[in-house]
Amino acid sequence: MTAISSLLDRLINELSPLEIITESSQLAKLSLDYFHFSPILEAQLKDKRALLVVRPTTEVEVIQVVRTCVKYRVPLTVRGAGTGNYGQCIPLEGGVVLDTTKMNQIRSLKAGSACVEPGVKMASFDKKAREIGWELRMAPSTYRTATIGGFIGGGSVGMGSINYGQLRDRGNLTAVRVVTLEDEPQVIELRGDEVQKVNHAYGTNGIITELEIPLAPAYPWAELIVVFDDFLTAAQFGQALGNSDGIVKKMVSIHAWPIPSYFTALQNYLPSGKSCALLMVSEYDQTALSDLVQDYQGEITYSKAATEANKGTSILEFTWNHTTLHARSIDPNLTYLQTFYFTLERVEQMYHHFGDEAMIHLEFLKFAGKVIPAGLQLIRFTTENRLNEIIQYHEEHGAGIANPHTYIMEDGGRKVIDPIQLAFKEKVDPYGLMNPGKMRAWLER
Ligand SMILES: Cc1cc2nc3c(=O)[nH]c(=O)nc-3n(C[C@H](O)[C@H](O)[C@H](O)COP(=O)(O)OP(=O)(O)OC[C@H]3O[C@@H](n4cnc5c(N)ncnc54)[C@H](O)[C@@H]3O)c2cc1C
């Protein structure tokens, strides 16, 4: 018997009677995420596999998993729906993957706030919250499948960010319960600023078993497509809509031609050669929106009433990183970047500088109180060197890049080591078992 198979037997024995998965095709599926959007990560991560996957249903069962991993010093990587883009939930050193999807209870729901287990799916949560007139403040375009715990662990922005900014903005996460990986596991509650110790920590700083989240008032959101003769006018329209305080909106997503040509299911509404805006705007503000569209010589080619929201595909699933998904399904050589342009002048400069090599896709969001253009531009990938040159050019010209071609947490968005997260990790994960290899601060301490 090899050391690995004897370890596997011991783990299975200790974890019994929890749901355990060891079948190889299931293990492959549950060990990976959407890392393959990046040709760099594809090469680095495609062969990584967990030894087993376990699906606890309660916090008590999570503690059983933790005790086992600590006892045998086995790495433990938490996974929600596995829709992350940077290999966040890929177990670099094998070990146990803890799948939270069976921890899916809404514990409480009231005006303005809710308390949920981490595996609650965002869209199914919203369906319940809307019954009392509320909804999530923000959600990624993977809303239908992603979990709330996974969004906090690995996500950052999405529809609603035009009003509420980024997940990391103070107030967008109220409190969390976290199970630690100490010899004697503890359950800690973090509230207020303390939540930043685990917010966007890729599951390196304890297992979130419960979250208290603030909610937003729900509006009847109409979905619209507006087309424009040229991209820069579409971008100006996007900024003007973002700045129009009297028009209540949830999403302003702008796509330079030829990106609309990749949206196969929307071709009836996307005339060849035109750039487009994909919008979610309150149904109460349609007249004001039409007037603004006229100001920019746009044409509304598609409008779906809020009452139809559950019918067919949502326009959301063509925005944020779904744009990349659709484009790559037609041209797998495309990859992407994530950019804070901050100003339309910078968007224009990059548009002219890179031309067709970086097709611009903008998402407007609130940043330090102002609506700014950010983007997930599509890049025609040639070599890693060229990709790095493109990143460098953006950074040298004042744009902020959240690099989606690295699985190291700090090298992606933040770029600097967070001493608070490191100090917290030293306390809650003294053996460095949680999602090892992802936190630079820990690797270099
Ligand atoms: C097509 C596409 C579109 C996307 N659009 C967006 C977007 O608009 N905005 C955005 O921010 N992201 C986006 N993403 C990335 C991703 O879908 C979201 O961040 C999503 O919310 C992740 O949720 P998940 O349940 O899939 O998490 P996972 O991918 O399973 O996990 C994400 C991270 O969180 C950690 N984690 C999960 N659960 C816990 C827990 N209970 N405790 C501690 N750590 C935990 C994991 O270890 C991992 O590091 C997109 C991805 C794709 C493929």
The ligand as an SDF file (V2000), in Angstrom:
LIG
                    3D

 53 58  0  0  0  0  0  0  0  0999 V2000
  -18.0070   33.6120  -16.6970 C   0  0  0  0  0  0  0  0  0  0  0  0
  -17.5630   34.1820  -15.3690 C   0  0  0  0  0  0  0  0  0  0  0  0
  -18.0320   35.4250  -14.9800 C   0  0  0  0  0  0  0  0  0  0  0  0
  -17.6100   35.9800  -13.7400 C   0  0  0  0  0  0  0  0  0  0  0  0
  -18.0560   37.2360  -13.3840 N   0  0  0  0  0  0  0  0  0  0  0  0
  -17.6520   37.7730  -12.1950 C   0  0  0  0  0  0  0  0  0  0  0  0
  -18.1090   39.0550  -11.7690 C   0  0  0  0  0  0  0  0  0  0  0  0
  -18.9370   39.6820  -12.4080 O   0  0  0  0  0  0  0  0  0  0  0  0
  -17.6150   39.5460  -10.5970 N   0  0  0  0  0  0  0  0  0  0  0  0
  -16.7600   38.8390   -9.7990 C   0  0  0  0  0  0  0  0  0  0  0  0
  -16.3550   39.3410   -8.7430 O   0  0  0  0  0  0  0  0  0  0  0  0
  -16.3570   37.6130  -10.1620 N   0  0  0  0  0  0  0  0  0  0  0  0
  -16.7770   37.0580  -11.3240 C   0  0  0  0  0  0  0  0  0  0  0  0
  -16.3750   35.7990  -11.6770 N   0  0  0  0  0  0  0  0  0  0  0  0
  -15.5910   35.0180  -10.7140 C   0  0  0  0  0  0  0  0  0  0  0  0
  -16.5370   34.1470   -9.8010 C   0  0  0  0  0  0  0  0  0  0  0  0
  -17.5860   33.6070  -10.5650 O   0  0  0  0  0  0  0  0  0  0  0  0
  -17.1460   34.9160   -8.6740 C   0  0  0  0  0  0  0  0  0  0  0  0
  -16.2020   35.5890   -7.9140 O   0  0  0  0  0  0  0  0  0  0  0  0
  -18.0090   34.0050   -7.7640 C   0  0  0  0  0  0  0  0  0  0  0  0
  -18.6780   34.8030   -6.8450 O   0  0  0  0  0  0  0  0  0  0  0  0
  -17.2190   32.9580   -7.0330 C   0  0  0  0  0  0  0  0  0  0  0  0
  -18.1560   32.1730   -6.3070 O   0  0  0  0  0  0  0  0  0  0  0  0
  -17.9760   30.5890   -6.2020 P   0  0  0  0  0  0  0  0  0  0  0  0
  -19.0500   30.0620   -5.3140 O   0  0  0  0  0  0  0  0  0  0  0  0
  -17.8910   29.9730   -7.5390 O   0  0  0  0  0  0  0  0  0  0  0  0
  -16.5790   30.5450   -5.4610 O   0  0  0  0  0  0  0  0  0  0  0  0
  -15.2960   29.5590   -5.6590 P   0  0  0  0  0  0  0  0  0  0  0  0
  -14.7140   29.7740   -7.0240 O   0  0  0  0  0  0  0  0  0  0  0  0
  -15.7320   28.1780   -5.3240 O   0  0  0  0  0  0  0  0  0  0  0  0
  -14.3550   30.1220   -4.5470 O   0  0  0  0  0  0  0  0  0  0  0  0
  -13.7560   31.3760   -4.6680 C   0  0  0  0  0  0  0  0  0  0  0  0
  -12.7240   31.5420   -3.5490 C   0  0  0  0  0  0  0  0  0  0  0  0
  -13.3960   31.6810   -2.3140 O   0  0  0  0  0  0  0  0  0  0  0  0
  -12.9270   30.7030   -1.3910 C   0  0  0  0  0  0  0  0  0  0  0  0
  -14.0910   30.2740   -0.5950 N   0  0  0  0  0  0  0  0  0  0  0  0
  -15.2460   29.7290   -1.0610 C   0  0  0  0  0  0  0  0  0  0  0  0
  -16.0730   29.4660   -0.0470 N   0  0  0  0  0  0  0  0  0  0  0  0
  -15.4270   29.8180    1.0870 C   0  0  0  0  0  0  0  0  0  0  0  0
  -15.7510   29.7560    2.4670 C   0  0  0  0  0  0  0  0  0  0  0  0
  -16.9270   29.2640    2.9040 N   0  0  0  0  0  0  0  0  0  0  0  0
  -14.8340   30.1870    3.3690 N   0  0  0  0  0  0  0  0  0  0  0  0
  -13.6340   30.6810    2.9630 C   0  0  0  0  0  0  0  0  0  0  0  0
  -13.2780   30.7650    1.6690 N   0  0  0  0  0  0  0  0  0  0  0  0
  -14.1590   30.3430    0.7440 C   0  0  0  0  0  0  0  0  0  0  0  0
  -12.3430   29.5890   -2.2250 C   0  0  0  0  0  0  0  0  0  0  0  0
  -11.3400   28.8820   -1.5190 O   0  0  0  0  0  0  0  0  0  0  0  0
  -11.7700   30.3790   -3.3930 C   0  0  0  0  0  0  0  0  0  0  0  0
  -10.4980   30.8270   -3.0640 O   0  0  0  0  0  0  0  0  0  0  0  0
  -16.7430   35.2550  -12.9100 C   0  0  0  0  0  0  0  0  0  0  0  0
  -16.2970   33.9900  -13.3220 C   0  0  0  0  0  0  0  0  0  0  0  0
  -16.6980   33.4570  -14.5340 C   0  0  0  0  0  0  0  0  0  0  0  0
  -16.2200   32.0980  -14.9220 C   0  0  0  0  0  0  0  0  0  0  0  0
  1  2  1  0
  2  3  1  0
  2 52  2  0
  3  4  2  0
  4  5  1  0
  4 50  1  0
  5  6  2  0
  6  7  1  0
  6 13  1  0
  7  8  2  0
  7  9  1  0
  9 10  1  0
 10 11  2  0
 10 12  1  0
 12 13  2  0
 13 14  1  0
 14 15  1  0
 14 50  1  0
 15 16  1  0
 16 17  1  0
 16 18  1  0
 18 19  1  0
 18 20  1  0
 20 21  1  0
 20 22  1  0
 22 23  1  0
 23 24  1  0
 24 25  2  0
 24 26  1  0
 24 27  1  0
 27 28  1  0
 28 29  2  0
 28 30  1  0
 28 31  1  0
 31 32  1  0
 32 33  1  0
 33 34  1  0
 33 48  1  0
 34 35  1  0
 35 36  1  0
 35 46  1  0
 36 37  1  0
 36 45  1  0
 37 38  2  0
 38 39  1  0
 39 40  1  0
 39 45  2  0
 40 41  1  0
 40 42  2  0
 42 43  1  0
 43 44  2  0
 44 45  1  0
 46 47  1  0
 46 48  1  0
 48 49  1  0
 50 51  2  0
 51 52  1  0
 52 53  1  0
M  END
$$$$
